[in-house]
Every structure is written in C-alpha cells, then in structure tokens.
Amino acid sequence: MAKKILIDCDPGIDDALALGLAHGSPELDVVGVTTVGGNVELAHTTDNALRLRDFYGMDAPVARGAGRPLVREPRTAGEVHGNSGLGGAVLPEPKSALSEQHAVDFIIDTLAASPGEISLTAVGPLTNIALALRKEPRLTEWVKEFVIMGGSYTRGNTNPAAEFNIVADPEAAAVVFNAPWRTVMIGLDLTHQARATADVRSGFADLGRLDAELLTPCLDFYGSHVSYQEEGPAIHDACAVAYVIDPGLFEAVPARVDVETQGRFTSGMTVTDFAAPADRHNAIVPTALDTERFWKLVTDAYRNVAAGLPD
C-alpha cells in the first residue's frame, strides 16, 4: 500500500521538483498540497502549485495558507527562483480549482481523518505548521512522521548561520521544534549532497515535455543563481520527499535542535546538539545520502511522470 504524504510547500524550483518526485513515486499517495509564502509571495506559490498539479496530472487538493511569518516582515528568494518562482519555466494557466479550506484547517482535518497514516512533509517556511499546532496540538499525535527540509548544523545560505526556510520564520520554526514530536530535519549539510550535475541531468534527456518544459528551464535558471555552479544545483526539497519514500537512503543521527530567534547575526540558526542526552532529543538529523540510489529514485519517478503527462 502506498504511503500517504501531505506536502506543505512554497513553489519554488526545488519544490516543483519535489512535487514531481512525490507524484511519480508509486510508493507515495499525495493526499494534499498546502502553500505558504516563502521562495516567492503566496500568490505565486499558490498559483505555481496549481499549475504544477495540472501539468503533472495530480489529483491532490491544493489549499492556500499563510502569506507572512508569525511576527516578522516577509522575505523571499526571487533572485534564486525568479520573479514567478519557477525560474525559466512557463507553465499553462491553472484550470483546476483551489480548495476552499485554509491550509491550516486542511492540514488539521486531513490528519485527523487518518491518524497515524500520513507523513507530514514541510519544505518551505514553517508558518502553516506552527499555526496548525497552535490551533490543534493533537497534530503531533496524528502524524505518522514529520519531515522538513530546513536548517543545517554547520552553515547557512541566507546568512552565515541560517538556512532560508528557517530564517524566513524563526518563531514558527521554534514552535515546531518545541512541539512533542520528533522532527526529521533534512538540512543543507545533507541536501548539498544532492546536486543535479551534468551527468545526472543527462539522465533526463529522454523525458520529453517534462524535461523541455520544466526540468531544463528550472535547473538552468537555478544553476545560474546559486553557488557551486560547477557542481550543479542542489535540489533541496526533493530530499525530504525521498526520505519519506526510503529512509534507508540516509544515514541519520538523533539530536537536540533549538532555533535561535534573538541573535543579531544568527537569527534562524538551528543549533544542533548531537551530544545531548537522549531524553532531550527532539530531532532526527540525516547527515549522509546514498547519492547513486537517490538519483535513481528521482529519475525513475520522473520517467513515470513523463509517461503520464496530460495532453
């Protein structure tokens, strides 16, 4: 039986690639997609989620969520993802409708209806998740697992200490990490191992419209606007979806993670203590990726997507 996954996201190039991985993986059943402001403004992330759903041929509901952080001014990453959020890709206008529910209520109701069955996977700022926890604390009991793409234990990509999804709403991240569940934190130290190199991308060459209309224009734009261009861009968010599909791709370590909300230079830092006593652990932190198996998983999923694209 396929594993149910609910994806909270801010599409975003790597979000688009993560949604494709989820849709093309027979191991997963995508029960919903919720959107949050992040890589670009909420209007764009929601529009992109709808466009991607139609392009891929997904049937999962899309629900719009929070457009700004809990207490801070919004910040975006349009310089990395393009003004629209999908780099050089231009997908058709969406034809399918948006859910009438707010993302927070959609998350709560969906998990409540299937307790213990759904992997909640957040690959954008954690605002929706924090709001859902505040409204319904039993969320932590209802999830099968909670996986994020965010944070790091050695580096930042927005300031020297912090990763974008966390620094975009540190207060929300603090709420999430302090909740009584164990967060799987897939951060930059892991995702930088998942680079779309020239060799990897050669495996997409026969994917027809999927490559021509989405993968190539997204990755070309992404690769020209991030560091380590010679190594290829890291497709961060797909790593979180891959963890849900097959945790065996990862080496992981339990740890205590706290989010810095006050630091002048370190706001948004995920302070990770691998030496914390076991009774203080609140996270599982993947540290190493089997890159060969990861890219086979991704490429196989994209072949499934390419074969089933709607006309």
C-alpha positions in Angstrom: 0.0 0.0 0.0 1.3 3.5 -0.9 2.4 5.7 1.9 0.2 8.8 2.4 2.0 12.2 2.2 0.8 15.7 2.7 3.3 18.3 1.3 3.4 21.9 2.7 5.5 23.9 0.3 6.4 27.3 -1.3 7.0 26.5 -5.0 9.9 27.4 -5.8 12.0 25.5 -8.2 13.1 22.7 -5.8 9.5 22.4 -4.5 8.4 21.8 -8.1 10.9 19.0 -8.5 9.9 17.6 -5.1 6.3 17.5 -6.1 7.3 15.7 -9.3 9.2 13.1 -7.3 6.2 12.5 -5.0 3.7 12.3 -7.9 5.9 9.9 -9.9 6.7 7.6 -7.0 4.4 4.5 -6.7 5.4 4.3 -3.1 3.5 7.5 -2.3 -0.1 8.7 -2.3 -0.2 12.5 -2.3 -3.3 13.4 -0.2 -2.8 17.2 -0.4 -0.6 20.1 -1.1 -0.6 23.2 1.0 1.1 26.5 0.2 2.9 29.1 2.2 4.7 32.4 1.3 8.4 31.8 1.1 10.5 31.5 -2.1 8.1 33.9 -3.7 4.9 35.6 -2.4 1.9 33.5 -1.5 0.0 34.4 -4.7 2.8 33.0 -6.8 3.5 29.9 -4.6 -0.2 29.0 -4.7 -0.5 29.7 -8.5 2.6 27.6 -9.1 1.2 24.7 -7.0 -2.0 24.8 -9.1 0.0 25.0 -12.4 2.2 22.1 -11.3 -0.8 20.0 -10.3 -2.3 20.4 -13.7 0.9 19.9 -15.6 1.8 16.7 -13.7 -1.8 15.5 -13.7 -2.1 15.2 -10.0 -5.5 14.9 -8.3 -4.5 16.1 -4.8 -6.3 19.1 -3.4 -4.3 22.4 -3.1 -5.0 24.7 -0.2 -3.6 28.2 0.3 -2.0 29.0 3.7 -0.1 31.8 5.4 1.3 34.7 3.4 3.5 36.1 6.0 5.6 35.0 9.0 4.1 34.9 12.5 5.7 38.2 13.7 8.3 39.3 11.1 8.2 41.0 7.8 8.1 38.6 4.8 11.3 37.8 3.0 11.5 36.0 -0.4 14.2 34.5 -2.6 13.1 35.6 -6.0 16.7 36.2 -7.0 17.2 32.4 -6.7 13.8 31.2 -8.1 12.8 34.0 -10.4 10.1 36.5 -10.0 7.4 33.9 -10.7 9.1 31.2 -8.6 9.7 28.7 -11.4 12.8 30.1 -13.0 12.7 29.9 -16.7 9.7 27.6 -16.8 6.4 28.9 -18.1 3.5 26.5 -17.4 -0.1 27.0 -18.6 -2.6 28.9 -16.5 -4.2 26.6 -14.0 -7.6 25.1 -14.8 -8.3 23.3 -11.6 -9.8 25.0 -8.5 -8.2 25.8 -5.2 -9.5 24.2 -2.1 -12.0 26.4 -0.2 -10.2 25.5 3.1 -7.3 27.4 4.5 -4.2 25.3 4.6 -4.1 25.2 8.4 -7.6 23.7 8.6 -6.9 21.4 5.7 -3.8 20.0 7.5 -5.7 19.5 10.7 -8.7 17.9 9.1 -6.7 15.7 6.8 -4.5 14.3 9.6 -7.5 13.9 12.0 -9.3 11.8 9.4 -6.4 9.4 9.1 -4.4 9.4 12.4 -1.1 7.6 12.2 -1.2 7.2 8.4 0.1 10.5 6.9 3.7 11.7 6.6 3.5 15.5 7.0 6.3 16.9 4.9 7.2 20.6 5.0 9.6 22.1 2.5 9.0 25.8 3.0 8.8 28.2 5.9 7.1 26.5 8.9 4.3 29.1 9.4 1.4 26.9 8.4 2.7 24.1 10.6 3.1 26.3 13.6 -0.4 27.8 13.2 -1.8 24.3 12.9 -0.1 23.2 16.1 -1.4 26.2 18.0 -4.9 25.5 16.8 -4.8 21.7 17.3 -2.0 20.4 19.5 -3.1 16.8 18.9 -1.5 17.1 15.4 1.7 15.7 16.9 -0.2 12.5 17.9 -1.9 12.2 14.5 1.1 12.3 12.1 2.9 9.1 11.0 6.1 11.2 10.9 7.1 14.9 10.4 9.8 15.6 7.9 11.1 19.1 6.9 13.6 20.5 4.5 15.2 23.2 6.5 18.1 24.2 8.8 21.6 22.9 9.0 24.1 22.0 11.6 27.2 23.8 10.1 26.2 26.5 7.7 23.6 29.0 6.3 22.6 30.1 2.9 20.7 33.2 3.8 23.1 34.5 6.5 26.2 32.7 7.6 24.3 30.8 10.3 20.8 30.2 8.9 19.0 28.4 6.1 16.2 30.2 4.2 13.2 28.2 5.3 14.0 28.6 9.0 15.2 32.3 8.9 12.0 33.2 6.9 10.0 32.5 10.1 12.2 31.6 13.0 9.4 31.9 15.5 7.3 29.4 13.6 10.3 27.0 13.4 10.8 27.4 17.2 7.2 26.4 17.8 7.6 23.4 15.5 10.8 22.1 17.1 9.5 22.6 20.6 6.3 20.5 19.9 6.2 17.0 21.3 7.1 15.1 18.2 10.5 14.2 16.6 11.2 16.4 13.6 13.3 14.9 10.8 15.5 17.8 9.9 16.9 17.5 6.4 19.2 20.5 6.2 21.8 22.0 3.9 24.6 19.6 5.1 22.5 16.8 3.6 20.9 18.5 0.6 24.2 19.8 -0.7 25.0 16.1 -1.4 22.0 16.0 -3.9 23.4 18.0 -6.8 21.9 17.9 -10.3 25.3 17.6 -12.1 25.7 17.4 -15.8 25.9 13.6 -15.5 22.6 13.5 -13.5 20.9 15.7 -16.0 21.9 13.6 -18.9 19.5 11.0 -17.5 16.7 13.4 -18.0 17.4 13.9 -21.7 14.7 11.5 -22.9 11.9 12.7 -20.7 10.3 14.8 -23.5 8.0 17.6 -22.4 8.8 17.1 -18.7 12.5 17.9 -19.4 11.9 20.5 -22.1 9.1 22.5 -20.4 10.0 22.1 -16.7 13.3 20.4 -15.7 15.7 22.1 -18.1 14.3 25.7 -17.7 14.1 25.3 -13.9 17.5 23.8 -13.4 19.3 26.1 -15.9 17.9 29.1 -14.0 18.6 27.6 -10.6 22.1 26.6 -11.5 23.0 30.1 -12.7 21.8 31.7 -9.5 23.3 29.5 -6.8 26.8 28.8 -5.6 28.9 25.8 -6.6 27.6 26.1 -10.2 30.3 23.7 -11.4 28.8 21.0 -9.2 25.2 21.6 -10.2 22.4 23.0 -8.1 21.2 21.1 -5.0 17.6 20.1 -5.3 17.0 20.5 -1.6 13.3 19.8 -1.2 13.3 16.5 -3.1 15.5 15.1 -0.3 12.6 15.4 2.2 10.3 13.5 -0.1 12.9 10.9 -0.8 13.3 10.4 3.0 9.6 9.6 3.2 9.9 7.2 0.3 13.0 5.4 1.6 14.7 6.4 4.8 17.4 3.8 4.0 18.9 6.2 1.6 20.1 8.3 4.5 22.4 8.0 7.5 20.8 9.9 10.4 21.7 10.8 13.9 19.3 11.8 16.8 19.9 15.3 18.2 18.6 18.2 20.1 17.7 21.2 17.8 16.8 24.6 19.1 16.0 27.6 16.9 17.7 30.9 17.5 15.2 33.8 17.4 17.1 36.6 19.2 20.6 36.6 17.7 21.7 39.7 15.9 23.9 37.7 13.5 22.5 34.2 14.0 18.7 34.6 13.8 17.2 31.5 12.3 20.1 29.2 13.2 19.3 25.6 14.0 21.5 25.0 17.0 22.1 21.3 16.8 23.5 19.3 19.7 24.4 15.7 18.8 25.8 15.1 22.3 22.5 16.0 24.1 21.1 13.3 26.4 18.6 11.0 24.8 15.8 12.4 26.8 16.4 15.8 25.3 16.4 14.6 21.7 13.7 16.3 19.6 15.0 15.6 16.1 16.5 13.1 13.7 19.2 14.7 11.6 20.2 13.0 8.3 23.9 13.5 7.7 24.8 11.4 4.6 23.0 10.5 1.4 23.4 7.5 -0.9 23.5 9.7 -3.9 23.5 7.0 -6.5 20.4 5.4 -5.2 18.8 8.8 -4.6 19.2 9.9 -8.2 17.9 6.5 -9.5 14.8 7.0 -7.3 14.4 10.5 -8.7 15.0 9.6 -12.3 12.7 6.6 -12.2 9.9 8.8 -10.7 10.4 11.4 -13.4 10.1 8.7 -16.1 6.7 7.8 -14.6 5.7 11.4 -14.6 6.8 12.0 -18.2 4.9 8.9 -19.3 1.7 10.1 -17.8 1.7 13.9 -18.5 -1.8 15.1 -19.6 -2.1 16.4 -23.1 
